[in-house]
Amino acid sequence: MNRIGRGFRMLVAILTTFGGSLAIPRSRTRRYIVPMHSPDLFTGLNPAPERFVPDKIVSGGQTGVDRGALDAAMDLGIAHGGWCPAGRLAEDGRVPSEYQLDELESRFYPDRTEQNVIDSDATLLLYRGQISGGTKLTLRICRKAGKPSLSVSIVDASSAAEEIAVWLSEIRPAVLNVAGPRESNAAGIQAETRELLVRLLG
């Protein structure tokens, strides 16, 4: 028996005598384990905001953004309403009866605009290009009344939807007033508003 073999036998005998055992060293390789209780660890720094849906959507019933918002509310089964001028005045004649709006005694558009701002928790202004006309007036009324408002261009629908979603999750208005240009000033904006809000709130 060679010298190495005799040495190994002697080591085993000594360990056995003193109640020991021969242990083989374990690997010192460290394992790094990511806890699974953090499911969004790798999903990005800005998770999508919690979707908030108002209890009610209101507008003045004008063609364009106003009716697009009311159409979306009816599509989604959300309560809708708002104030319109006396005689249900609108640029195409009368606000259709399918929209459940209340009439003011006044026939002036600014009066119904102000009343809708006052009776709502927040106002969403949708437009293309630059704010002008009645949309700009609505913004001034919001500021005067101290009511939260958000003005968003809907040229880029995806970007607009994301911005509105964040704002709604922060403001959480039970009653949301929606306003913007009439159809004659922004052709197609009624359908665009409807599609945007259905996508956002549906």
N, C-alpha and C positions, 0 to 999 in steps of 0.2 A: 504494500500500500504506500502510495507516495505521501509526501509531507503535507500537502493540502488536504488530502482525505483524512489523515490522522487528526489534523487540527480541527476539522469540521466535526468529527466524532467526539472529540474532547469537549467542544463547545456545547453540543447537544447534551452530553452527560452532565455538565455543570448546571445547565438550565433545568434539567429534569430533577436533579438533586435538590435545588432550591425552589422547586414548585413553579418554575417559569415556563415559558413557551417560546418557541422560535417564531417570531413575527416577520412577515415580509413587508418592507416599507411600502406605504401607499403612494400613489402618484400625487405630486404636489400641484397638479394642474387645477387652476381655479375655474369655477363655473359661475358665470354671471347670468342670473335669471331675472327677466322682466316680469313683475307682478301682473297678473291678468285682471286685477281690479281697476286698471286704468285703461279702459277700452279705447279712449280717444287720444292716446299718447302719440300716435303717429298719424292722426287725421288732420293735422294742420293747427295753426295757432289761432285761427278765427272760425270756430264752429258756427254753423247756421243758427240764426236767432230763433227763439221759440216763436211759432206762428201764433199771432193774436188775431182774433176775428171779432169785430165790433158787434154789439147787440143790435144796432140799427144804423142804417145808412140814409142820410137825408141830402136833398139838393133842391134847387129851385124849379126843376122841371123843364128848363130850356133845352133846345136841341143841343147836340154835342156832348160835352163831358157830363153835364147834369143827367141827361137821360141814359147815357152809357153806364153811369154809376147805379142808377135805379134798375136798369136791366140786369146788371150783375147781381144786385141784391135779390131780385126775383128769381134769377137762375139758381142761386145758392140757398134759397129759402130763408134769407136774412130779412128781418123786418125793415121796411122802408117808409119814408114820409118826407116831410118838409113843408115849407111855405112857398106859395106861388102868388103872383099878383092877382088882384080882383079880376074875375072873368076868366081865370086860368090863362092869362095872356102869355103868348109865346110867339117867336118869330114866324112860325108856320100856322098861326091862328090861335089854337087852344091846346093846352097841355092835355094829352089823351087821358081819358077817365081811368085807364088801367093803372095809372100812377096815383097812389093814394096820398095826395097832397092837400093841404088846407089852404084856403084863400085868405089873403089879407084884404082889408078894406081898400088899401092903396093899390093903384095900378102901376106904380113906379118900381122898376126892377131893383134899384138900390135898397128900397125898404125891405123887400123880401130877402135880399142878400144879407142885410144886417140881422134880420130876425133869425135866419138859419145859422149864422155864426154864433149869435147869443145863445140859442137853444141847444147848441152842440158842445161836445167836450173838446173837439179839435177839428181843424179843417185841412183837407188835402186838396192842393191846387195842382191840376195836371194841365200841361200845355206843350206846345211845340215852339222852338225858336226862343222868342222873348216874351215875357209877361206884358200884357197890354190890356186896355179897355176895362171890361168888367172884372177880369181876373185880377188886375192890379188894384181895383177898388176893393175887392174881397180881401186882398192881402192887407190893405190899409185898415180895413174894418177890424180884422183879426188883431192887429197890433194895438189899435185903439181900445178894443175890448179886453186886451190882455189874454187872448185865447191862443193856445198852441196852434201852429200851422206849419205845413211843409209844402214847398213849391218844387215840383219835379218835372223835368222835361221827359216826355215819353218817346223821344226819338229812338233811344236805345232801351227797348222794353225790359231786357234782362237786368240791366243796371238800375233802371227805375224800380223794378220789383224788389230788388235787393235793398235799395235805399229805403223804400216805403216799409218793408218788413221790419227793418231795424228800428225805424221810428215808431211804428205801431207797438212793437214789443216794449219800448221804453215809455211811451205816453199812455198806452192802453185805454183809449177812449171808448166808453160804452156807446156813445152816439157820435158817429163820424160824418161830418159835412164834406161833401165832395163838390168842387166847382172848377170851372175852366171855360175855355172859349166855346162859343156856339158853333154849330156845324157850318154855317155860311162863312165863318172866319177861319175854319180849319177843317176842310173836307175830310171825312173819314175818321174824325177823332172820336165820334160816338162809339163806333165799332171797336176802335183801338182801346178805349177806356174800358169797355165791357170785357174784352178779352184779357186785358191786364189784370183787372180786379178779380175776375173768375180764377185766373191762374194764381193770383196772390192769396186769395181767401178761401179757395175751394179745397 
